[in-house]
Amino acid sequence: MPSHIVILAEKPSVARDLASVLGATRRERGAILGEGLSVTWALGHLVELKEPHEIRPEWRQWSLESLPLIPEQFELRGREDRGAKEQLDTVTRLFQQADELICATDAGREGELIFRYIQHWAGVQHKPFRRLWLQSLTPAAIREGWKKLRAGQELDPLYHAARCRSEADWLIGMNATRYHTSRFGSRSQLWSVGRVQTPVLALIAERDLEIEHFIPEDYWILVTRYRDVLFRQPKKRFNSEEDAKALLEKLRPLPLEVTDIQAKEQRIISPQLYDLSSLQQDMNSWFGYTAEETLQTAQNLYESKHLSYPRTDSRHIGSEEAASLPALLQALPQDYQGFVSQLDLANLKPGKRVVDNKKVTDHHAILPTLDIPQRLDGRAEKVYAAVVRRLLAALFPPCRKDVTTVKARVEEEAFQARGAVVKDWGWQALYPHMQKKKKAAEEDDEADQEQMPEMQVGEQGPHHPEIKARRTKPPRRYTE
């Protein structure tokens, strides 16, 4: 009798992609059937941990006397909403009929937990199972992954980490929430406490208190212009305007003397590829997207086969991905080919900041795939463009600047000026908004000057000092 394989994806859209590659075409409720295999799907977590009262009826009552809630064994329950219940019944039936199972949920901790919890719910832990581990959902990636199915037990440590996370959340959330609600709350007031939410809330509350209690202080700085170059006093400020004026009047008639000139080249190295966190930070900084909005958009682009798996904490790729970079770069949209043409694709040799097998965790850094989108709009276009630009930037040379630091003194008072001239934009050519515009004179105290006349150590001459009023600022509120 021929064996039958059941493949579990995490979402219906992913199941359809798998089915099309694996030759499953006959649809039925909750599954797609093929020759010797069935492709089915979860809807997120179809199985979850039971609530306290479902484990022990006496735990229904919220009281200090019942704490701590520590089950002898955690138990599972199926989700009760109609769509989830029907799908769980379908998956359970297919699992119980299968000769072998394939876990094809998202290749990460939570995807592993979704499969294992359903596996336990259906009572089929004894059946052989393997893992389909995908970095992207293109047909080529699916076929390659299918050739390299991993033994299910190989991912046991990932499952144990996911289960530990799930049970830790339950223990801390259930006990701490019930304690604080019973101790400080009321019938209509819930004090929600969680393993992650409460420390994050504490950080935000502490910062809010710092801002609320912050008392701004006025201070003054002394700057001077010599040969149209702005000189500042390093790290010196005055707590009273009178002191600043007294020094200004003392120095005004005295000459400024150049005491030291240092010129060197500054190299700003290329950025690393994106992991999820760094992508979220940039999208929030540039466009105001929340972390969840960026994640969902990247996930949609992954499911549309345009990006590799986004839930990664790695900023490197392996040698296998590196070998496919020339073909990927040549396939990028026409808008980027001007940058691609500046790379020597025949001799492309990314350094250790890009390619390092030892630093690739469960997934490599986020990359575009060979499935190039024809048209994207709104948030999807911006997230995709950010990933493409970051790939190109990581392969471009450093940005090079000539930086000149001139030190001077007026009597015993030290001053310093710094100028920077870009020799080669390098990777920063991909980010026009990073090419710093010259600030208005009133706001130019901290900016490097673009042009500096040639100076000599020992030269001296008249200068034009002035006082600028400043005020201390409170710490900034946390962004996403």
N, C-alpha and C positions, 0 to 999 in steps of 0.2 A: 504493500500500500504506500503510495507516494506521501512524503511529508508535506506539511503545510506550515508556512511561515506567516506570522502576524507582525506587522511593523507599526509601531506607535509613534506618530508625530505629535508635536505640541499644539499645533493649530491646523484647522482645515486647509488653509492656503498652502502650508508646507506639505501636508499630505498630498495635495493635488500635484505639487511639483515632483514629489517622490514617485507617485503613481505613474506620471507621464513618462518618467525615465525608466521605470522598472516594468512597464508594460501592463499595468493594471488599468482597465478601462470600464469595467462593469460596475455601475454605482448602485449601492443600496443605502438604506438609512444608516448613517454614521460610519460608512466604510466604502472603500473602492476595491474591487476584487480583480485578481488576475490569475494567471496560471500558476497554481501552487503557492500563492501568497495573497494576503489581504493587507491593505493599508488603512489604518484607522487613526483617530486623533483624540487628544485630550482638549479640554477647553480651560487651559490653565490648570490649577490644582483641583482635580475632580475628587480627590480624597484628601482629608485633612484630619488634624488631631481633634478628638472629642472635647467638648466643653466639660468643665468640672462636674456638673450635675449629671452628665451622661455616664460618668465613670462611677460616681458615688452619689446617690440621691440626697444625702444629708449635706452635700456641698452646694446645694442650690441656695441655701441661706447665706447671705453675706454677713459675716461676723468675725470679730477678732479671735474668738474662741476656736473657730474652725481652721485657723492658719497655723502652720503653713500647709498648703495644698501640694502634696508630693505623691503622685500616683505610684503604686508598686510597679505598674507597667503602663506605658502610654498606649492608648487605643485609638483606632481610626474610625472615621465615619465618612460616608459619602455625602457630597453636597446635595441639598434637598431641592434647589431650584429646578424647575421642570426640565429645561434644556440640558442642564448638567446631569441630572438623574438619568434621563434617557440615554445620553451618550455613555455614561458610566456603565449602564446595563449592557450596552452594545459592546464596549471594550472588554468588559468582564467575560461575556459569552465567548468572544473571539479568543481571548487569552486562554480560557479553559479548553477550547477546542484545538488550540495550536499545538504543533509538535516542537516549534522553536519560536522564540520571541526576538525581535530586534528593537532596541531602544533607539529611536530617532528623534527624541525630543531635543530642544536646544542644548548645544554642547557646553553645558556649564552646571554649576552646583544645583540650581533650582530645577533645571530640566531633568537632572538625574533623580532628584527627589520625587518629581511628578511620576516618573515611570516606576520607581521602586515602591511608592505607596500604593499605586494601582496593582502592581505585582503582588503585594502582600494582601490587598483587599480581595483579589481574585483567588488567593490561595494557590498560586502557581510558582512559588519560589524555587521549587524543585526542578522546574523545566529549564532546559538550556536556553541561554540568551546571549546575544552579542550586542555591541554598541556601534552605531553608525555615527561617526564623529566628523562633523562638517564645519569648514571654515566659511563656506559660502554656499548658495543654493543654485548656482548655475548647473546646467546639465552635466558639464564636464566634471565639476567638483563632486556632484552626486555619484557619477559613475566611478570616479577615482576612490571616493569614500567607500563605495560598495565593494570595491576590490580589496579594501584594507579594513574590513570589519574587525573590531577589537573584541577580545573576550570580555564578557560582561563583568566578571570578577576583577578585571584590571582596574575598573573604576570604583571598586569598593571604598577606597579612601575618600573619594569625592562624595559618595553617598553618605558615608559616616559624618563628614563635615556638614553636609546639608541637613542631616537628621539632628545633629548636635545643635545647629542654628535654630531649627524648628522647635526643638524641645526646650532650649534655653529661653527662647522668646516666650513660650508658654509659661515656664516656671516663673520668670521674672515678671512678665506682664500680669498674669493671673494673681499672683501673690501680692505684688507691690500695689497694683490697682485696687485690689480688695482691701488691703491694709489702709492705704491712704483715704479711700472713700469711706471706710468704716470709722476711721479715726478722725478725719477732718471734714468729710463731706456731709451730705444730707440726702433725703429721699430723691431730690431732684437734681443733685449735683454729683457728677462722676469725676473722680480724680484719676485720670488715665496716666499710667506709668508704664514705660517700655524700655527695653534694653538699649535701643538706639534713640528713640524720640526724646527721652528724658535728659540724657547728657547733652544732646543738641539744643534742646530747649534751655538748659542751664547756661550754655555758652551764649546764646542769644540774649537771655535775661541779664547776664552779667555785663554784656556789652551795652545793653540798653541803660543799665544803672550807671555805667561809666559815663555815658553820654549825658544822662540826666543830671548827674552831679558835677559834670565838668564846668570849671570856671575859667573862661578865657582870660588870657593875660596879654597885655600889650608889650611889645618890645620893639627895639629899633636896631637897624644895621647901618653900617657905614660902607659905602661903595665909592669908587672914584673912577674917572675916565682919563686915560692917558693914551694919546695918539688914537683916539676913537675906539679904544678897547676898554671894556668894562672889567675892572679889577674888584674882587671881593675880599673881605677879611674872612679866612677860613674859620668856621665854627665860633665866631665871636658875635655876641649880641649884647645890647644894652637894655637894662631894665628901666632906665629913665631917659627921656628925651634930652634932658639937660646935660647928662654925661656925654651923650652922643654929640651934642652941639659943641660942647667944650673941646672935645677931641677934634672935631671938624675944623673949628677955628684955629686950633693949634697947628694942624697939618696943612691948612690951605696955602700958606705962603711958602711951605717947604717943598723942595723938589722930590719927585718920585724917582727911585733908582732901581733899575733891573738887576737882580742879584743872581738869577739862575734861569736857564732855558733848557727844557727837556723835550725832545721830539722823538716820538716812536710811533710805530704802526700798531693799531688796535685791530684785532680780528674778532668779529662776532660770529661764533660758529653756528652752523646750520641747526635748526631745531630738529628734535626727534619726531618720529612718526606719532600719530595720535593713538592713545588709548582712550577709553570712554571718558574718563575724568577730565583729561586735558581738552578733549573735544567739547565737552560740556562747558568748561571754563571759558573757552574762546567764544563759543556761540552766545554765552550769557554776556560776556564783555562787549562783543561787537553788535549783537542784535537784541539783547535782552531776553533771549529764550530761557525758560526755566530748564533745570536739569532733566525733568521728566519730559518736556517737549522735545529736547534734543535726543534723548534716548528713544522716544517713540518714533521720531522721524528717522533716526538711524536704523531702528528695527524694521520699519516699513521699507527702507531702501535695501536692507538685507533680504527681506522676504520678496522684494521685487528683483532680487539678484544683482543689484547694482553696487552693493558694498559687501565686504566680508563681515563676519560675525562681530557685532559692535560691543558686546558685553565682555570686553577684555581689559586686563590690567597690564598688558605688555605693550612696550613701545618699540619692539624689535620684530624683525621677520627672520625666518630661517633661510638656510642656503637654498632650499627647494623653491621658496617664493622668490628669492633674489634672482634665480636663474630665469624666471618668467617675466622679470621687470621690463626688458627691452620690448617684448611683444605687447605688454600692457601699455607702456608709454606711447608706442606707435598707434595704439587703438584709441587713445584718449580723444575727446571732442576737439574739433578744429581750433576752438578758442585757445587751447593750450599748446598747440603744435609749435608756436613760435618759441616757447620755452623749451619744449622737447628738443627742438633742433639745436639748442645750445649744449646738449649733452652728447657725449660720445657713446652712443648706444652699443657700438661694436666692442668697446673696451670699458663698459660700465663696471666699476668696482667699488660699490658702497663700502664704507668703513664699518667699524665695530659699533658705532652709534646707531647704525641701521640694521646690519645683519649680525646676529649673534644667537646661535642655536641654544646656548645655555641660558639666555635670558628670555626665551619664548616660553611662556607658561602654558596654560591649557589652550590658549589661542594667540596667534600673532597679532601685531598691531593692525589697526583698521586700514584697509586698502580699498580702492575701487576695484571692480572686477572687469573682466573682458566683456561683460554684458553692458555695453555703454547705453545710457538712457538717451532716447531721441529728444525728449522734451520733459523738463521738470519745472514746477512752479513753486513760488513762495518758499516756505521753510525747507522743503526737500531740495530745491535748487541750491540754497545757501549751504546746507549741511554737506551735500555732495561736493560742491565747489571747494569747501574748506578742506575736505579730505584729499581731493585731487591736488590742490595747491600745497598741502603739507607734504604729500609724497614728493612732488617736484622740489620743494624747498629743501627737504632732507637730502636730496641728491645734488643740490647746487653747492658751489663753493662758498666759503665764509664771506661776510661783508667786511671790506677792508677800509679803514679810515686812517688818515694821518692826524695824530693828536699832538698838539703842542701845548705844554704847560709852562707859563711864564710866572716866575716868582719875583716879587719886588718889595721894597720897603720905603716907607716915608718916616724918616728918623728911625724909631725902633718898632713901628707898627708894620706888621706883615700883611701883604696883599698877594692875591693870586688871580691869574686869568687863564682860561682854558679854551682852546679853539680846536675844532674838528672839521676836517675836509674829507668827504667821501671819495676814495679812489676807485672803488668797485662796489656797486650795490650788492653783488652776489645774490644770495637767496632772498634778500630783502626787496629785490626787484619784483618779486611775486606779491608783495604787500605794499601797494602805493601809500596806504594810510599810515604806514610805519616810517615813511620818509618825512621826517620831522620838518614842519613848516617853522619859519622863523617867528618867534613870539614878538608881540608888541613890546616896545621899549620898557614900558612900566612892568611887564611881566617877565622880563628877560633875565632876571637875577640868577636863575638856576640853570639856564640853558647854555650849552656850548655855543661859542660864536663860530660862524661859518668862515669868516675871513679874518686873518690876523696879519698885520704888516710885519715885515722882517725886523727883528730887534736884536740888539747886542748886549751881552752881559756888561754891566758898568755904565751903560748909557743912562742919562737922567734928564728930567725936564719938568715943566709945569704940568699940573693935573687938575682935575675939577671934581672934588669930593662932594658928596651929597648924602643926606640921611633918608632912609626909607622906613616908614612905619609898617609894622607887621603885627599880627595877632595869632596866638596859638589856636589850634583847631582841635576839636574833640576827635577821638578815634572814629573811624568810619563804621557804619553799620555793616554787618556781614551781607554779602551778596549770596546768590544761590550757590 
